[in-house]
Amino acid sequence: MDEQILTIDQWNDWWKRDFNKSREKGSGDAEKSQDCGCDDDNPFTQPSAMLKKHIDTLLPLKDRRKRIFFPLCGKSPDMKWMLEDVGVEIVGLECSEHAIRGFYEGNGIDYEVIDAPNNPNFRIFKSKNSSISIFQGDFFQFSAKVAGGTFDAIWDSASLNTIDLQLRKPYVEVMSRLMTKDTKYMLSAMFFGELRTWKDNPFDISDSDMQEMFGERFEWSKLDEDKSEWGLERIFLLSLK
Ligand SMILES: C[S@@+](CC[C@H](N)C(=O)[O-])C[C@H]1O[C@@H](n2cnc3c(N)ncnc32)[C@H](O)[C@@H]1O
């Protein structure tokens, strides 16, 4: 993915190209008319191994009827896994219409598009037959009022690393207002370290970054880590103090 992608317009252009590519791949072959998003060789189309490993911590079995938030969700395969294998209500938030349509069409899920009741800057792409809704709009304008309430759990993956450094505090502020004291917030954050040869996005998230962003208002601890060719993926569990 292009390292320089930063603005909503740039993200949308990227997703538009991805969407058109997926459609082209599908055309001419009725059997494969949809990009199912489940290419076995591509780790980015598989649900997160860390999410699967720690699902009982994020959502203990007795809580499986709860509502979970996926910030900056793109067309994450984690949402489909959570929807079908875990069976919880999914609420995603994504700026790009093409990413959202790509998620639904790639997974063969019928959806409708409605205006968000509480804010004209958001639309809701809502599954007709299952409990998933994805809000389209700017995360920095999102709120519990727009979402129709706070969340029981949050799975934040591959997102905070892409947020501009000066927007980290506002990001944490918005997130905190989507939570109650009981909300469990699980964050997957990359630390690239010496592998990071580029200047901009995606940025590193170190322990001191975590403390600076979350230390004042959140309890946070590291649950796990996994080293890959892209860097160190670290999983944090957070809650409001
Ligand atoms: C690196 S992708 C992460 C995708 C997803 N979390 C996953 O695990 O596959 C970051 C996503 O954030 C979206 N995005 C960036 N800025 C945004 C904003 N201000 N509001 C909403 N979505 C945004 C982009 O369109 C992109 O889909």
The ligand as an ORCA input file, in Angstrom:
! r2SCAN-3c Opt
* xyz 0 1
  C      -4.807      0.708      6.704
  S      -6.496      0.764      6.389
  C      -7.084     -0.295      7.692
  C      -8.136     -1.194      7.233
  C      -8.698     -2.170      8.280
  N      -8.676     -1.680      9.644
  C      -8.078     -3.532      8.182
  O      -7.620     -4.083      9.197
  O      -8.045     -4.094      7.078
  C      -7.022      2.352      7.016
  C      -8.451      2.689      6.601
  O      -8.844      3.918      7.201
  C      -9.674      4.622      6.300
  N      -9.605      6.033      6.739
  C      -8.527      6.848      6.728
  N      -8.824      8.047      7.284
  C     -10.124      7.969      7.675
  C     -11.016      8.877      8.341
  N     -10.623     10.100      8.722
  N     -12.284      8.477      8.607
  C     -12.715      7.244      8.234
  N     -11.904      6.319      7.600
  C     -10.634      6.688      7.334
  C      -9.077      4.336      4.938
  O      -9.978      4.498      3.867
  C      -8.649      2.869      5.116
  O      -9.662      1.998      4.692
*
